Amino acid sequence: MPNTFYIEDIDGCEFVVSKIVGRMLISFHRNADGYETGLIHCVYPDGSQCTKTEEEAQGKLDSGEWTVIRG
């Protein structure tokens, strides 16, 4: 099934299943002043965090490496 989620559709945060790390959260990254940086903030099961560009994140969704879980 093709990806039907677009990174611009993040609503606060989204639960994601990654084929590599398992469950994780993604959201728009904000700097210390609360402004969006244009990056995607990823929080992994062990509590570690990283950022990805919107293009990188969309590529992971499109390739099937990430699947957004919607209730």
Helices and strands as residue ranges (DSSP letters): G 7-9, E 13-18, E 22-30, E 36-43, E 49-53, H 54-63, E 66-69
